[in-house]
């Protein structure tokens, strides 16, 4: 008998991938609106393009993880690391303003979540084919 696609994926991987896709799409949307729940990004084209790229990489990483293939998971890890480096770069260049405690906390929390997702994929490496 063939198992359904979801029976081959651990529930944690499914949840992780779903969150990565949702958070990536939220970041992609934020890159164009420059506002999200009271948080902001610089309203310049560079911020838009970098934010859109970071959000897209984040969402695609979630899709790659769903494939349950090691090569796809490796690419997803590269995308997540790129996301982290991109976020740090946006802070350093002022494209993510750190003008309030709320803004700084959101940047730290968001970047930490990406890092946790990367660590989780790494810890679940043996579940990928």
N, C-alpha and C positions, 0 to 999 in steps of 0.2 A: 504494500500500500504506500501511496505517496503521502507524505506529510504536507500540510499547508505551509506556505512560506513563513508564517509567523511562528510555527512550532519549531523551526530551525534556528530561530533567533531568540536569545535570552531576553526576557522582559526588560531587564535593565538596559540592554542595547537599544531596544525599540524606544524606550522612554528617552534615553540619551539622544538618539538620532532625532526624534520628534522635537525635543527642546532645542537642539542645535539648529534645526530648520526654522523653527518659529523665531528664535532669538536672532538668527541671521537675517530673516526677512524683516524683523523689527529694526535691525541696524541698517539694513538697506533703505527702508522707508525713512528712517531718521536722517540718513545722509542727504536726502532730498528736501526734507522739511526743516532740518536743523533744530528740531525740538522734539523731545520725547518725555512726557511726564515731568515737565518743568526743567529738564536738563537740556543742554544745548551744545551745538558744535559751531565752529566759525562759519560764517555765511560767505564762503569764498569757493570758487570752483575746485580748488585743490582739495578742500575738505569734502566736498561732494563726491569727487572721484575716488579718493582714498577710502572714505566711509562706505561707498557703494561696493568697492572692491573687497573690503574687509567683510562686509555683510554677506556678499555673494560667496566668498570663500567659506564662511561659517556655515551657511545653508548647504552648500555643496558638500562640505565635509560630513554633514548629517546624512545626506543621501548616500555618500560613499560608504559610510559605516553600515547602513542598512543592507548593503550587498553581502556583508559577512565574508568578504574576500580579503586576504592579508594585504595584497597589493593596494587595494582600494583603501584599506584602513591605514596603510603607510602614507598614502597620499593625503588622506584626511588629517593625519598627524602633522604633516608638513603644512597643510592649510591652517590648522589650529595654531601652530607655532608662528606662522606668518601673521595671523590675526593678532596674536599677542605682541609681536614686534611692531606691527602697524599701529596698534593702540598706543604703545609706548612712544613711537615716533610722532604720533599726532599730539600727544601731551607735550613732548619736548619742543615741537615746533609751534605750539599754541593753537593748533587746530581743534584740540579738545581743551577748552578753557578750564583752568583750575581756580576759578575766582570765588568759589564758595565751598563750604564743607560738604554740602549735599552733592555738588558736582564731583568733588574729589572722591567721596565715598562711592558714588555710582561708578566712576571709572575703575576704581580699585575692585569693587565687587564684580563688575562685568568682566574685567580681565581675569580675576580669580576664577570665575565660573568657566571661562574658556580653558584655563590651565587645568582645572579639575576634570573637565571633559577629556582633555588630552591624556591626563594621568589615568583616567578610567579606561579609555581605549587601550592604553598601554598595558594596564593590569589584566585586561580581558583578551590579550593578544592570542592566547591559546584557543579561544573560541572561534577565531576567524580561520577560514579554510585557505 
